[in-house]
Amino acid sequence: MSATARLFTAALPLVLLVGLATPAHAETYERVLNGTFDSGKTPWWSSGNSPSRVESGRLCADIPAGTVNPWESMIGQNDVPLEAGQPYTLRFTASATKPVTVRAVVALADPPSTATLTKPVPLTAEPKAFEFTGTSTRATTRGQVAIQAGGAKEAYTLCLDDVSLTGGAIRPGDGWTYGSPVRVNQLGYAATEDKRASIVNASAQPVTWRLLDGVGEVVTTGSTTVKGDDAMSGDHVHIADFSRVRTVGTGYTLVVGADVSEPFDIARSPYDALRRDSLAYFYHNRSGIPIEAKYVGDTHSRPAGHVGVAPNKGDTSVPCLPGTCDYSLDVSGGWYDAGDHGKYVVNGALAAWQLMDTYERSLRTLDFEGLRDGLLAIPEQANRVPDVLDEARWEVEFLLKMRVPANEPLAGMAHHKIHDLAWTGHPMLPSNDPQPRYLHAPSTAATLNLAAAGAQCARIWALWDPAFSRKCLAAAETAWQAANAHPDVYAPREDSVGGGPYDDTDVSDEFSWAAAELYATTGKRAYLGRVTTKLTPAGFSWKDTGALADLTIARLPERFPVDRVLPARKRILAVADGHVRDLRGQGYPNPSLPTDGAYAWGSTSATTNAAMIMGMAYDLSFRSEYRDAVLESMDYLLGRNGLNQSFISGYGDRASHNQHHRHWSHQINSALPSPPPGSLAGGPNSGLQDPVAQQNLPGCKPAKCYIDDIGSWSTNEVAVNWNSSLAWVAAFVDAR
């Protein structure tokens, strides 16, 4: 491996780059995106004091007077990949409405801001082309191209066009390798369950594998089964089966020729810690409460966010977005949804539902660990209530606060979301968020999510807190009535500044799911007739909740007529059979096989949701192939995949640890932590919607469209409804 590749590898710990010498006649590799501004501004930005816009195909920014340093007013693009020791040429055309000298810079976007080049640029009203060349001394995916325009005595307008940065030895999207071709579950395997690995090997014939123990002694050997070409990853894959080994131990490795897997354990209960850590994710992301060191340790402790302590605006009296209403609500509490500081009813309700369903499953299967008070390190421990319910309640209480007041025209409906007026940058502790926050307009989808989660809450909490149960049921039935009175109030797709839109213009599925939950809790026949949706191979998500009606019916068969129960059970088994076939048919055991050949945003949650359906099929049938498939789904998430990547932080030697998050931002600020163990990264996403993914992964095979970088929000985001499904599956595989 060349020195250049070694330096680049150090900057990208989750993937290695093939060592490539600089070609004698190197091609010109473009390193910036949208340099002609034909696609608008994205991903270009400007300083807050320098508003920018695209005019006549140029990016123009209004530069204020009165700044001192050049970097106090800038136009730029981040997430530009640079290789150490390689020359880069910056070209652009620029003009200014007053004669000024600005500075062209290519440098690291974060401290120590090492520069590849920094050059003075004299500008006049006449557009002029410029060209500069410099050599990068650092390897990074977080380079920055910028025009530093501050320090002017008079205000002026700066315009740019035809920006280009070319150079480097490695074509964008090329040069990736993924460590050992022997891919295993990097956490480990249950001693009494099946144990398989996937091996990337070009041979058309079986090859020999050896299993070594923690001291390097051969435990057993065998031959692979040739699986063949795997369409989603592009790999030629073999399967090694070492299920016969049941000896508990640590530091096992699987060896094929000179290739050695990452180490793994064989344990009686390998998922005991993951069960707790995947649930602890929610306490870490609570809003409105300090995250205390006695529960999470010093590294991850932080002050309460959004409680009105400067510079925070707080969530105790949040006004509506102008033009939507004229009141304010206390919407404190709840969970931050993803990497930002927004809180969303549709995502939060699904996540709370999955946590409460985890409890209901534990109750019905006598999984006493899932019923335990003291399972989690949270403030409510030792209150004689199962901890999983305490955590779910934190979100349900927030959902109840999102209701429109009784004296308003849309009384009983739920506001769709609450978040900042504008996106905040990285890093940003919730307690330091200076943005004003607004309630966004109510929606029918959010209202029905509240009805479904509220009805489930009422059923479950009748035992633990009857008063809270009654409050949940009243809110659920009121929400149902409001949604029927206003069945087509939709969240607009355009409402995407400062928070995700979570738009949804088909709420027939939400009506059906809410009706199923309300009937299960109340037994009122009027609700049963509104249960119209069925589980299909498409499964479920925050946007498509109709399948949850069948899951509720199967969970509570004694509460539904038999002519509803039997078809629901049959559909769950049929869809689970399809997931098992998809898992077995691929080189890597992912039960989610997209019909269009493209991985979607949050693809790992499609894996866990499919695993949940297979887990429910096991509960209905006790057929071992379903449980085996759930366990192999965990193999996929924990490293047995085309990337040799564990998507769960803290689990595996090659685990994701730079997930997109505002305060788990160690990658860009060493004073802040990485994600705690148990945080699920979104995973491969063929869409490549963010600049980091676009710069580094063009042409990727679907199963390899992932990068563990904090800037890659389309492949490396986290979300409450992804971790809730992970927590459900972790509890399933840990149950003994």
C-alpha positions in Angstrom: 0.0 0.0 0.0 1.3 3.4 -0.9 1.9 6.2 1.6 -0.9 8.1 0.0 -3.3 5.2 0.5 -2.1 4.7 4.1 -2.8 8.3 5.0 -6.2 8.2 3.4 -7.0 5.0 5.3 -6.2 6.7 8.6 -8.9 9.3 7.8 -11.5 6.6 6.9 -11.2 3.9 9.6 -14.2 1.9 8.4 -13.0 1.2 4.9 -9.6 0.8 3.4 -8.5 2.2 0.1 -6.5 0.2 -2.4 -3.0 1.6 -2.7 -2.7 3.2 -6.1 0.3 4.9 -7.5 -0.3 8.2 -9.3 -0.8 7.3 -13.0 1.7 8.7 -15.4 -1.1 10.5 -17.2 -3.6 11.0 -14.5 -7.2 11.6 -15.5 -8.8 14.8 -14.3 -11.1 14.0 -11.4 -13.7 16.6 -10.5 -14.0 17.1 -6.7 -16.7 19.7 -6.2 -20.4 19.2 -6.9 -22.7 21.6 -8.9 -19.9 24.0 -9.7 -22.0 25.6 -12.4 -25.0 26.1 -10.1 -27.4 24.6 -12.7 -29.0 22.6 -9.8 -29.4 25.6 -7.5 -27.3 26.3 -4.5 -27.0 22.8 -3.0 -24.5 21.8 -1.6 -23.0 25.3 -1.6 -23.4 27.5 1.5 -22.7 31.0 2.6 -22.0 32.5 6.0 -25.1 33.6 8.0 -24.2 37.3 7.5 -23.9 36.8 3.7 -27.2 35.6 2.2 -26.7 34.0 -1.1 -28.9 33.1 -4.2 -28.5 31.9 -7.7 -28.8 34.7 -10.3 -28.4 34.1 -14.0 -26.6 30.8 -13.4 -24.1 32.3 -10.8 -24.0 32.0 -7.1 -24.1 35.5 -5.6 -23.7 36.5 -1.9 -24.3 39.9 -0.3 -21.1 40.6 1.7 -21.5 43.0 4.6 -19.2 45.8 5.7 -17.6 45.9 9.1 -16.1 42.4 9.4 -12.4 42.1 10.3 -11.1 38.8 9.1 -11.6 37.2 5.6 -13.2 34.0 7.0 -16.0 36.0 8.7 -17.9 36.1 5.4 -17.6 33.1 3.1 -19.1 31.1 0.2 -18.1 27.5 0.3 -18.6 23.8 -0.2 -17.7 21.2 2.4 -17.1 17.4 2.4 -14.6 17.6 -0.5 -12.4 14.5 -0.5 -8.6 15.2 -0.6 -5.7 12.7 -0.8 -2.4 13.4 0.9 0.5 14.3 -1.4 -1.7 15.0 -4.4 -1.9 18.3 -6.4 -5.3 20.0 -6.8 -6.2 22.7 -9.3 -9.0 25.2 -8.3 -10.6 27.1 -11.2 -13.5 29.6 -11.0 -14.9 32.8 -12.4 -15.7 35.6 -10.1 -16.8 39.3 -9.9 -17.7 41.9 -7.3 -19.7 45.0 -7.4 -16.8 46.9 -5.8 -13.1 46.4 -6.4 -12.0 44.0 -3.6 -9.5 41.3 -2.9 -10.9 38.1 -1.6 -9.1 34.8 -0.8 -9.5 31.5 -2.5 -9.0 28.6 -0.1 -8.9 24.8 -0.2 -8.4 23.4 3.3 -9.7 21.2 6.0 -13.2 22.2 7.0 -12.5 21.5 10.7 -9.5 22.4 13.0 -6.6 22.5 12.4 -7.9 23.8 9.0 -4.7 22.8 7.2 -4.6 24.5 3.8 -3.9 22.9 0.4 -3.9 26.4 -1.1 -4.8 29.9 0.0 -4.5 32.7 -2.7 -5.4 36.4 -2.9 -8.0 37.1 -5.7 -8.4 40.7 -6.9 -12.0 41.2 -8.2 -13.8 43.9 -10.2 -17.2 44.2 -11.8 -16.0 42.4 -14.8 -16.2 38.5 -14.4 -12.7 37.0 -14.6 -11.4 33.5 -14.6 -8.8 32.3 -12.0 -6.7 29.2 -11.6 -4.6 28.1 -8.7 -2.8 24.8 -7.8 -1.7 23.4 -4.4 -0.8 20.1 -2.9 -2.8 18.5 -0.1 -0.7 17.4 3.0 -3.7 15.7 4.6 -6.1 12.9 3.6 -9.7 13.7 4.4 -13.3 13.4 3.3 -13.9 16.8 5.0 -12.1 19.2 2.7 -13.5 22.7 2.0 -13.4 24.9 -1.0 -14.2 28.5 -0.1 -14.0 32.1 -1.1 -13.2 34.1 2.0 -14.7 37.6 1.4 -14.8 39.3 4.9 -12.9 42.3 6.0 -14.5 44.8 3.6 -15.0 48.4 4.5 -18.0 48.7 2.3 -20.8 46.2 1.5 -20.7 44.6 -1.9 -22.1 41.6 -3.9 -19.8 38.7 -4.8 -20.7 36.3 -7.6 -19.1 32.9 -8.6 -19.5 30.6 -11.5 -17.8 27.6 -13.1 -16.1 26.4 -9.9 -14.0 23.3 -10.4 -11.4 21.5 -8.2 -9.6 18.7 -10.0 -6.9 16.3 -8.9 -6.1 13.2 -6.9 -5.0 9.7 -7.9 -8.2 7.9 -7.1 -11.4 8.2 -9.2 -14.4 9.3 -7.0 -16.1 6.1 -6.0 -13.1 3.9 -6.7 -10.4 2.5 -4.5 -12.6 1.0 -1.8 -11.8 -2.3 -0.2 -13.4 -3.6 3.0 -10.9 -5.4 5.1 -11.0 -9.2 5.3 -13.1 -11.0 2.7 -14.2 -13.3 5.5 -17.4 -11.7 6.9 -18.7 -12.7 10.3 -21.0 -11.5 13.0 -18.4 -9.3 14.8 -20.3 -9.5 18.1 -20.6 -13.2 18.2 -22.8 -16.2 17.9 -25.1 -17.9 20.4 -23.5 -21.2 21.4 -26.6 -23.3 20.7 -27.7 -21.6 17.5 -26.6 -21.8 13.8 -23.3 -20.1 12.9 -22.5 -19.0 9.4 -20.1 -16.7 7.7 -20.0 -15.2 4.1 -16.7 -15.2 2.3 -15.8 -13.1 -0.8 -13.9 -15.6 -3.0 -13.7 -15.8 -6.8 -13.4 -19.6 -6.9 -16.2 -21.5 -8.5 -15.3 -24.5 -6.3 -15.6 -24.8 -2.5 -12.6 -23.6 -0.5 -11.3 -24.8 2.9 -11.9 -22.8 6.0 -10.4 -23.1 9.5 -12.0 -21.9 12.8 -9.3 -20.8 15.3 -9.9 -20.2 19.0 -8.7 -17.2 21.0 -5.1 -18.5 21.2 -4.9 -19.4 17.5 -5.5 -23.2 17.8 -7.5 -24.9 15.1 -10.9 -25.9 16.5 -12.4 -27.4 13.3 -12.2 -27.1 9.5 -14.6 -27.5 6.7 -15.4 -26.5 3.1 -17.5 -23.7 1.9 -20.7 -23.8 -0.1 -20.5 -21.7 -3.2 -23.3 -19.2 -3.2 -22.2 -17.4 -6.4 -22.6 -13.9 -7.6 -24.5 -11.6 -5.1 -26.5 -9.0 -7.2 -26.8 -6.4 -4.4 -23.1 -6.3 -3.5 -21.4 -7.4 -6.7 -19.4 -10.0 -4.7 -18.9 -13.7 -5.5 -19.8 -15.3 -2.2 -19.2 -18.6 -0.4 -20.9 -19.7 2.8 -19.0 -21.3 5.7 -21.2 -23.2 8.3 -19.6 -23.9 11.6 -22.8 -24.5 13.6 -21.5 -27.7 15.1 -19.1 -25.7 17.3 -20.8 -24.9 20.6 -17.8 -24.2 22.9 -18.1 -20.9 24.6 -15.1 -18.6 24.1 -13.8 -15.2 23.0 -11.6 -14.1 20.2 -12.5 -16.8 17.6 -11.5 -16.1 14.0 -12.4 -17.8 10.8 -9.6 -18.3 8.3 -9.7 -18.9 4.5 -6.2 -19.2 3.0 -4.4 -16.1 4.2 -7.6 -14.2 5.0 -8.6 -13.8 8.6 -12.0 -12.6 9.8 -12.6 -10.0 12.5 -12.6 -11.6 15.9 -15.9 -12.8 17.4 -17.2 -14.7 20.5 -19.3 -17.7 20.9 -21.5 -17.1 24.0 -24.5 -18.4 25.8 -26.2 -15.0 25.7 -24.4 -12.7 23.2 -27.3 -10.2 22.9 -27.7 -9.4 26.6 -25.9 -6.1 26.5 -27.3 -5.1 23.1 -30.8 -5.5 24.4 -30.1 -2.9 27.1 -27.9 -0.6 24.9 -30.4 -0.4 22.1 -33.1 0.8 24.6 -30.6 3.1 26.3 -30.5 5.0 23.0 -33.8 6.7 24.0 -32.7 8.1 27.3 -29.6 9.6 25.5 -32.0 11.4 23.1 -34.5 12.7 25.6 -35.4 16.3 25.4 -36.1 18.5 28.4 -34.1 16.6 31.0 -30.4 16.5 31.9 -28.7 13.3 30.8 -26.9 12.4 34.0 -23.5 10.9 34.4 -24.7 8.4 37.0 -26.8 6.8 34.2 -24.6 7.2 31.1 -21.1 8.1 32.4 -19.3 11.4 32.2 -18.5 11.2 28.4 -22.2 11.1 27.4 -23.7 13.3 30.1 -25.1 16.7 29.0 -27.3 19.5 30.3 -31.1 19.5 29.6 -31.9 20.6 26.1 -34.7 23.1 25.1 -35.7 24.2 28.6 -35.4 27.9 28.0 -31.9 28.5 29.5 -30.0 30.9 27.2 -29.2 30.7 24.4 -32.0 28.0 24.2 -35.5 29.1 23.4 -37.1 26.2 25.2 -40.1 23.9 24.5 -42.3 25.0 27.4 -44.2 27.6 25.3 -43.7 27.1 21.6 -45.7 29.2 19.2 -47.1 28.0 15.9 -45.3 28.6 12.7 -46.6 32.0 11.5 -49.8 31.6 9.5 -50.8 28.3 11.0 -52.2 29.3 14.4 -52.0 32.0 17.1 -51.4 30.0 20.3 -48.4 28.4 22.0 -48.1 25.0 23.7 -45.9 23.3 26.2 -44.4 20.5 24.2 -41.4 19.8 26.4 -40.1 16.2 26.7 -40.1 13.5 24.2 -37.2 12.2 22.1 -35.1 14.0 19.6 -36.0 12.1 16.4 -32.7 11.8 14.6 -29.5 13.7 14.2 -31.2 17.0 14.6 -33.3 18.6 17.4 -36.7 18.0 15.8 -39.5 16.0 17.4 -42.0 14.4 15.1 -45.3 12.7 16.0 -45.3 10.2 13.2 -41.8 8.8 13.9 -42.2 9.1 17.7 -45.5 7.3 17.8 -44.2 4.3 15.8 -41.1 4.1 18.0 -43.2 4.2 21.2 -45.5 1.6 19.7 -42.6 -0.8 19.1 -41.3 -0.3 22.6 -44.8 -1.0 24.0 -45.1 -4.0 21.7 -41.8 -5.3 23.1 -43.4 -5.2 26.5 -46.6 -6.9 25.3 -44.5 -9.7 23.7 -42.5 -10.1 26.9 -45.7 -10.4 28.8 -47.1 -13.1 26.6 -44.0 -15.1 26.1 -42.9 -14.9 29.8 -39.7 -13.1 28.9 -39.1 -11.8 32.4 -36.1 -9.7 31.4 -38.4 -7.6 29.3 -40.7 -7.0 32.2 -37.9 -6.0 34.6 -37.7 -2.8 36.5 -34.0 -2.1 36.7 -33.2 -3.4 33.2 -32.1 0.1 32.2 -30.0 2.9 33.8 -32.7 5.6 33.7 -34.2 8.0 36.3 -37.3 5.8 36.6 -35.5 2.7 37.6 -36.8 1.1 40.8 -40.3 2.6 40.4 -41.9 -0.9 40.2 -42.7 -0.4 36.5 -40.9 -2.2 33.7 -38.3 0.1 32.3 -39.3 -0.3 28.7 -42.7 1.2 29.6 -41.0 4.0 31.5 -39.1 4.9 28.4 -42.1 4.6 26.1 -44.1 6.8 28.4 -41.5 9.6 28.1 -42.5 9.8 24.4 -46.3 9.2 24.9 -46.4 12.1 27.3 -44.9 14.3 24.6 -47.4 13.1 22.0 -50.3 14.1 24.3 -48.9 17.6 24.5 -48.9 18.0 20.8 -52.7 18.2 20.6 -54.6 21.3 19.4 -56.4 23.0 22.3 -60.1 22.3 22.8 -61.3 25.8 21.9 -59.6 25.8 18.5 -61.1 24.9 15.1 -59.0 21.7 14.8 -59.4 20.7 18.4 -58.2 17.1 19.1 -55.9 16.9 16.2 -52.1 16.6 16.7 -49.5 19.0 15.4 -47.3 17.2 12.9 -43.9 18.3 14.4 -41.9 20.8 16.3 -38.4 21.9 15.4 -36.0 24.8 14.8 -36.7 27.6 12.3 -33.5 26.7 10.5 -31.1 23.8 10.4 -28.3 24.0 13.0 -24.7 23.0 12.2 -22.4 20.4 13.7 -21.7 20.1 16.5 -24.6 21.5 18.6 -25.6 20.3 22.0 -29.3 20.6 22.5 -28.7 23.0 25.4 -26.8 25.4 23.1 -29.3 25.5 20.3 -30.1 29.2 19.7 -32.7 28.8 17.1 -36.4 29.8 17.7 -38.7 26.7 17.6 -42.1 26.4 16.1 -45.1 24.1 16.1 -46.0 23.0 12.6 -49.5 22.7 11.4 -51.6 19.7 12.5 -52.0 16.8 10.2 -54.4 13.8 9.9 -51.5 11.4 9.8 -50.0 12.7 13.1 -53.5 12.7 14.7 -54.0 9.0 13.8 -50.6 8.1 15.0 -51.6 9.7 18.3 -54.8 7.7 18.3 -53.0 4.4 17.7 -50.3 5.0 20.3 -52.7 6.4 22.8 -55.1 3.4 22.5 -52.1 1.0 23.0 -51.0 3.1 25.9 -54.4 2.9 27.5 -54.5 -0.9 27.2 -51.0 -1.4 28.7 -51.1 1.2 31.4 -54.4 0.1 32.8 -52.4 -2.2 35.1 -49.6 0.1 36.0 -51.3 3.6 36.2 -55.1 3.6 35.7 -55.2 7.4 35.6 -52.6 7.7 32.9 -54.4 4.9 31.0 -57.7 6.9 31.1 -55.8 10.0 29.9 -54.3 8.1 26.9 -57.7 6.6 25.9 -59.5 9.9 26.1 -56.8 11.5 23.9 -56.9 8.5 21.5 -60.7 8.6 21.0 -60.8 12.4 20.7 -58.0 12.1 18.1 -60.0 9.5 16.1 -63.0 11.8 16.0 -60.9 14.7 15.0 -59.2 12.8 12.2 -62.6 11.7 10.9 -63.8 15.3 10.9 -60.6 16.4 9.1 -59.5 13.3 7.0 -57.4 15.1 4.5 -55.2 17.6 6.3 -51.7 16.7 5.0 -48.2 17.7 6.0 -46.6 19.5 3.0 -43.6 18.1 1.3 -42.1 21.6 1.1 -42.0 22.0 4.9 -38.4 20.8 5.1 -36.3 23.7 6.5 -35.0 23.1 10.0 -36.6 19.6 10.1 -37.8 16.8 7.9 -41.2 17.1 6.1 -42.5 13.6 6.9 -45.1 14.3 4.3 -47.9 11.7 3.7 -51.0 12.2 1.5 -52.4 8.7 1.9 -53.7 8.2 5.4 -56.0 5.2 4.8 -53.3 3.0 6.4 -53.1 5.2 9.5 -56.9 5.0 9.8 -56.8 1.2 9.7 -53.9 0.9 12.2 -55.6 3.4 14.7 -58.9 1.5 14.3 -57.2 -1.8 15.1 -55.6 -0.4 18.3 -58.8 1.3 19.4 -60.8 -1.9 18.9 -58.2 -4.0 20.7 -58.5 -1.6 23.7 -62.2 -0.8 23.7 -63.9 -3.6 21.9 -66.2 -1.1 20.2 -67.6 -2.7 17.0 -67.5 0.7 15.1 -63.7 0.5 15.1 -63.5 -3.0 13.7 -65.2 -2.1 10.5 -62.5 0.5 9.8 -59.7 -2.1 9.9 -59.1 -2.4 6.2 -55.4 -2.9 5.6 -53.2 -6.1 5.5 -49.6 -7.0 5.9 -47.9 -7.3 2.5 -44.2 -8.0 1.6 -43.7 -4.2 1.6 -43.9 -4.3 5.4 -44.3 -1.1 7.3 -42.6 2.2 8.0 -43.5 5.6 9.5 -45.2 6.4 6.3 -46.9 3.0 5.7 -48.5 1.8 8.9 -51.3 -0.3 7.6 -49.4 -3.6 8.2 -49.4 -2.8 11.9 -53.1 -3.7 12.0 -52.3 -7.3 11.3 -49.5 -7.3 13.9 -51.9 -6.0 16.5 -54.5 -8.6 15.7 -51.9 -11.4 15.9 -50.5 -10.0 19.2 -54.0 -9.9 20.8 -56.0 -12.8 19.2 -58.4 -13.1 22.1 -59.6 -9.5 21.5 -60.5 -10.0 17.8 -63.0 -12.2 15.9 -61.6 -15.4 14.6 -62.3 -14.4 11.0 -59.9 -11.5 11.6 -57.3 -13.5 13.5 -56.8 -16.5 11.1 -56.2 -14.4 8.0 -53.8 -12.1 9.8 -51.8 -15.1 11.1 -51.7 -16.5 7.6 -50.4 -13.3 6.1 -47.7 -12.9 8.7 -46.4 -16.4 8.1 -46.5 -15.9 4.3 -44.6 -12.6 4.4 -42.1 -14.1 6.9 -41.6 -17.0 4.4 -40.8 -14.5 1.8 -38.2 -12.8 4.0 -36.6 -16.1 4.8 -36.3 -16.9 1.1 -34.8 -13.5 0.4 -32.3 -14.0 3.2 -31.3 -17.5 2.1 -31.1 -16.4 -1.6 -28.5 -13.8 -1.0 -24.8 -14.0 -0.3 -25.3 -11.9 2.8 -28.3 -12.6 5.1 -30.5 -9.6 4.7 -34.2 -10.5 4.9 -35.0 -7.2 3.1 -34.5 -7.5 -0.6 -35.8 -4.4 -2.5 -37.9 -5.3 -5.5 -36.5 -2.3 -7.4 -32.9 -3.3 -6.8 -32.1 -0.1 -4.8 -31.6 0.3 -1.1 -33.7 3.0 0.5 -32.9 5.6 3.2 -32.7 3.7 6.5 -32.2 0.3 4.9 -31.1 -1.2 8.2 -34.5 -0.5 9.6 -36.1 -2.4 6.7 -33.9 -5.3 7.9 -35.0 -5.0 11.5 -38.6 -4.5 10.6 -38.5 -7.7 8.4 -36.8 -9.5 11.3 -39.6 -8.3 13.6 -42.2 -9.9 11.2 -40.1 -13.2 11.2 -40.0 -13.0 15.0 -43.8 -12.7 15.2 -44.1 -15.7 12.8 -41.9 -17.7 15.2 -44.2 -16.7 18.1 -47.2 -17.9 16.0 -45.7 -21.2 14.8 -42.6 -22.0 16.8 -40.9 -23.0 13.6 -37.2 -22.8 14.1 -36.4 -21.5 10.6 -38.0 -18.1 11.6 -35.8 -17.7 14.7 -32.8 -18.9 12.7 -33.5 -16.2 10.1 -33.8 -13.5 12.8 -30.5 -14.5 14.2 -28.9 -14.3 10.7 -30.4 -10.9 10.2 -28.4 -9.8 13.2 -25.4 -11.4 11.6 -26.0 -9.0 8.6 -26.3 -5.9 10.9 -23.2 -6.9 12.9 -20.7 -7.3 10.0 -21.7 -10.2 7.8 -22.4 -7.9 4.8 -20.8 -6.6 1.7 -19.0 -3.8 3.7 -17.6 -6.0 6.5 -19.3 -3.3 8.6 -21.2 -3.5 11.9 -23.9 -0.9 11.6 -24.4 -0.8 15.4 -22.1 1.4 17.4 -19.9 -0.3 20.0 -20.5 -3.8 18.6 -17.7 -5.2 16.5 -14.1 -4.2 15.6 -15.4 -2.4 12.5 -18.5 -0.7 14.0 -20.1 2.5 12.9 -19.0 5.4 15.2 -19.5 8.6 13.2 -23.3 8.5 12.8 -24.9 11.8 11.7 -25.8 13.5 15.0 -25.6 17.0 16.5 -24.0 16.1 19.8 -22.4 12.8 19.1 -19.9 14.7 17.0 -16.5 13.4 18.0 -15.4 13.2 14.4 -15.5 17.0 14.2 -14.9 18.0 17.8 -12.8 15.7 20.0 -14.3 17.2 23.1 -17.7 15.6 22.2 -18.5 11.9 22.3 -19.0 9.3 19.6 -22.4 7.6 19.7 -22.9 5.3 22.7 -23.1 1.6 22.1 -26.3 0.4 20.6 -27.0 3.2 18.1 -28.1 1.9 14.7 -26.8 3.6 11.5 -29.2 4.0 8.6 -27.1 1.9 6.3 -26.7 1.5 2.6 -28.8 3.9 0.6 -28.7 3.9 -3.2 -30.1 7.4 -3.4 -26.9 9.1 -2.1 -28.8 12.3 -1.2 -26.0 14.0 0.7 -22.7 15.5 -0.6 -20.4 13.2 1.3 -22.1 10.2 -0.2 -22.2 11.8 -3.6 -18.5 12.7 -3.5 -17.3 9.3 -2.2 -19.7 6.7 -3.4 -20.7 7.4 -7.0 -21.4 4.1 -8.9 -21.6 2.0 -5.7 -23.4 -1.3 -5.7 -26.7 -1.0 -3.7 -25.4 -2.9 -0.7 -22.2 -0.8 -0.6 -23.7 2.7 -0.7 -22.6 3.6 2.8 -19.9 5.6 4.5 -19.4 6.1 8.2 -19.0 9.8 8.1 -20.9 12.3 10.2 -21.7 14.4 7.1 -23.5 11.5 5.3 -26.9 12.0 6.6 -28.5 9.9 3.9 -26.5 6.8 4.8 -25.4 7.3 8.4 -28.3 9.0 10.2 -29.9 7.6 13.3 -33.6 7.7 14.1 -35.9 6.7 17.0 -38.0 4.4 14.9 -34.9 2.6 13.6 -33.6 2.0 17.1 -37.0 0.9 18.4 -37.1 -1.9 15.8 -33.5 -2.9 16.7 -34.5 -2.9 20.4 -37.5 -5.2 19.6 -35.3 -7.6 17.6 -32.5 -7.5 20.2 -35.0 -8.5 22.9 -36.3 -11.3 20.7 -32.9 -12.9 20.1 -31.9 -12.4 23.8 -35.0 -14.0 25.2 -34.2 -17.4 26.7 
